């Protein structure tokens, strides 16, 4: 049986919920994230609606920059309890449409709908799902349908907002080739920058590189990039919610070099991460520390242990050593710190 995978992605989720709860916001630029404090705020944009995006505001942007672009936007704090409640209600609807589902975030999920057998039936199934979510939650979403997770996700990306796109197996190459390289899942800003330096900007150009060359440039991930550029993705839709990493980060109110303040907050982050680790009864192997300096210069350092552990003292000691290296190597004031554990088992 051929695989048919559906990817559902809620449109500008946090901001759309705020519009639903506050109809007076409709048609106005809405930004959910940190407090802009008149352009002096710290932190970033979580979500912006399409009105705000017209001004160039997007997720992950410094909130101060968003304020400069559109000071008249409606800036709202993140109401995570509300968003989680709405997400739960939406995912209960989603799960009715296939026994094989994978929730990947508050606003995204994959469904294996191979039982539809025909692409026309799959499209009808997707439209029915969109309609039920809108009728019950008054929220729009976008659906992408393809022969695997990568193609389904990209189809959804290209159909936003409030759209539905089907890419059949025989259409995959024509669909992928003209896309930008950083559209491809697995290619982040640094990987894209390396590729652009050698004149690779589009997926059809990326396909000219051999698997060996990509492995030489990027290691193991190079093989995955080679496959995804060709629309190959055998990863199954996994019903179990797999926690791949646990992390916390914080942006300081002011850039600082105060070691007592930095390490005091860092220890709190370590404790919070460790508590979540214990709640899920995981062990970890890799510790990663993130440090963002003034002017948004961001670096990460990692340490992988020889074997998995749940030892809090090892976690704390190794994480603090990594942070100390940052502070010794770079004398700039610190804007953000974070810690993450991965390779969980």
N, C-alpha and C positions, 0 to 999 in steps of 0.2 A: 504493500500500500504506500502511495506517495505521501510524503509529509506535507501537511498544511499547518502553518504556525500563524497565530494572530497575536499582534502586539497592541495593547491598549495604553494610551498615554493621555491623562487628563490635561486639558488646556490651561495654561498659566494657573495652576491649581490653587495655591494659597490666595492669590489676588482674586481669582474667580469666586472663591468662597466668600471673600470679603464683599464683593459686589452683590452676591446673592443675599447676604445678611444685611447689606446697606444699599438698597436700590438707588439711593441718591448719588452713589459713586459711578453709576453706569454712564459710560461715554466720557469719563474723566480719567486722566492718568493716575494709576494707583500703583504704589511701590510698597512691598512688604519687606521689612528687614530691620536693620539697626536704626536708632534715632539719628537723623541727619544733623541735629543741633545747629541749624542755620548754616550748614556747610562745613561745620567744624567736627562733625560726628565721626566716630570710628566704626569699624565693622563694614559689612557688605550688604548688597541687595540679595534677598532670598528669591523673590519672584517679582516680576513687573507685568502688568497687563499690556495688551497690544497698543493701547493709547500711549502708555509710557514708553513703549519700545520705539514709537515714532520719533522720540527725542534722542534715541541712541542708548537708552537705559536697558541693561540686561543683567541676568543673574550673575552673581559673583563680582560685580563691579563695586568698587569702594562707594559707600553711601554718600560720601562728600562729593564725589564726581557726579553721582546721580542728581544730587541737589543742585549742582552747578548747571547741569543740562536742563533741569526742569524744576525750578524752585517752587512752582505753583502746584506740583503734583501732590496727591494725598499720600503722605508717608505713614504707614501703619506698622506697629510692632508685630512680631511673629506670635500668633496665637496657636501654639502647637497642639494644645489639648483639643481645640475645636477641629483642627485639620486632621488629627488622628482619628477623631470620632467619625468625621465624614468619610475618611478613607476606609474605615472599617465597614461602614454601610455600603460603600461602592464595591468593595472587594467581595462582600457577601453576594451581590448581584453577579459580579464577574464569575465567581466560582460555579454558578448555576449553568454556565455555558460550556463547560468542559470538566470532566473528572480529573483531567491532567492540566494543572495550572501552576504558575510560578509568580508569586508576588515579589517584585524586585525593589519596590520603594512605596512610599505613601500613595504615589499617583501613577504607577506603572505596573503592568503585569503581562505575562505571556500565557497563551492558551494553546494547547495542542488540539486542533480541530480536524485532524486527519480523517475522523469519522464522517466528515461532510463529503469526502471523496471527490466532489466536483468543485471547481473554483467558483462557479456561479452560486452554488449552495453556500459556500464559505462566505461569500460577499453578503448574501442575505442574512446569514448568521451574525455577521459583524454589524450590519445595519440594525438588526433587532436589538443587539446589545447596546448600541449607542442610544437607541430610542428609549429603552427601558431606564437607562441611567438618567437621561434627560427628564423623562416623565416623573421619576421618583425623587431625584435629587436636584433637578433644575440646574444641572451643570453639563457643559459640553465636553466631549473628549474626541480624540482622533484615533483611528484604527488603521493599522498596517497589516497586510496579509501577504505571506510569502512562503517559499519552500523551507525556510529555516529562520532562526532567531535574528541573525544579522540583517537579512533582507527585509523581514517584517518590521524590524525597528527603524530601518532607513526609510521604508515606505511610509511609516507613520510620521517620521520627521518631515518628509516632503509633502505630506497631505495636511499639515497644520495650518490654521486651526479648524476644528470641527469638521474634519474631512475623513475620507476612507479611500485607501489606495490598495489595489491588488497587483502584485507582481508575480506573474506565473513563471515557472522554470525557464521557459523559452524566451522570456523577456528580461531575465536577470542581467545579462551582459549589457544590453542596450540601456538598462536603467542605471547600472553602476558606473559604467565607463566615464560619463561626463561629470560625475560628482567630484567635489574637492576631496583631497586626501584626508583632511581632518574631519570629514563626515564619517569616515570609517571607524566603527568601534575599535578601540585599542590604540588608535593614533592620537596621542595627546600633543600639546603645544611643542614640547621639546623634540619629539619624534618627527613631527611635521616640519619643524625648523631644519632639522638635519636633511630631510628629503628635499625641501625647497632649495637648499644650498647646492644640490646637484641637479637642479632643474626639474624636479618631480613635483607637480602641482595637482594633477588630476589622477583619478584612479586608472585611466587607460595608460597613462605614462608610468604609473607605479608597476603595472603588469609587465613592463619591459625588463624590470629587474628580476634576476634569477632568485630562486629560493635560497641558494647558497649565499648570494650577495646580501640579501636581507638578514639572514642568520648571522653573517659576519658583522653587519652594522648594528643589529639590535638583539642578538642572542636568540633565546627560545621564542620570544614574541615575534621575531622576524618571520618564522614559519607560519604563525597564525595570521600575520598581516598578508603574506603571500596567498594563503587560502581565502581569506575574507575578500580580498580584492577580486577574486574570481567567483565570489558568491558561494564558497564552500564553507559550511558550518554544520558540523555533526552534533553540536552540543544539544542534549535533550532538554525539554521543558521539565524542570525538576520540581515536583510538588513540595518538597521540603524547603523551608526557608533557611537557606544556608548563610550563616553569619561569617563573612570572610575576614573581617577585621573589626576591632573595637577601638575607638579613638575619641579624644576630646581636644578642643583648642579654645583659646581665648584671645581677644584683642584688648590690649591695654587702653585705658582712657587717654593716656599720653605716652608717646615713645619714651622708653626708659632704659637706663643702665644700672638701676638700683638692684644689685644682686640679691639682696634680702627679699625684695618684693617679687622679683622674677622667680626665684627658687621656692618661695612660699606658695605662690599660685601654682607653680609647676608640680609641687608635691600634692596639692589638692587634685589636680588633673589626674595624676598617677593613681591616687586613691579611688577616684570615680571610675577610671578605666578598670582597675583591679576588681572593684565591687561588681561591675557588669560581667567581667570574666567569670567570677565565682558564681554569680546568679545562673549563668549558662553552663557551669561546670566544664569549662574549656581549659586546655593547656595552651601555651604559646611558644613560638620559637624565635619570632622576629620582633624587634623593638625599633620603632621609627620615631625620630624627633623632628618636628617642623619648626623652623625659626624664620620669621619675616622681619626684616630690618626696615629702617626708614626708607622711603622711596619704593616700598613694596618689593625689594629684593628678597626673594624667598629661596631657602635652601632646606634640604632634608639630609639626615644622616641615619643610617640603619646599622643594627647589629643582629646577626643571626646566631643563635646559640647552637651548640652541638646536638642537643636533644630537647624535646618539649618539656616545659616546666609550669608549675603554678606558684612558684616561689616569689612572694611579694618583695623580699629583700633583694633578690637578684634583679627583678624588674626595676625597682627604685634605683639601685646602684648603677645599673647599665644605662638607664634613661638619663640620669643626672650627669653621668660621664659624657654622654653625647651632647647634652645641652652645654656643658662646660666648654667643650671643644669649640662650639659656635662662638661663645662669648670671648674666648681667648683669640680665635682666628679673626674675628670681625669686631672692630671697635665701635661700629655704628649703634645708635640707639635701637632698641628692640620694640617692634610694633605688635607682634603676635607670636605666641608659642603654642605648640601642640604636641601630643604624644599619641602613638598608635601602636597596637600590637596585632600581629597577623601570623600566618602559618598556624592557624588554630586547629586543635584536634581534641 
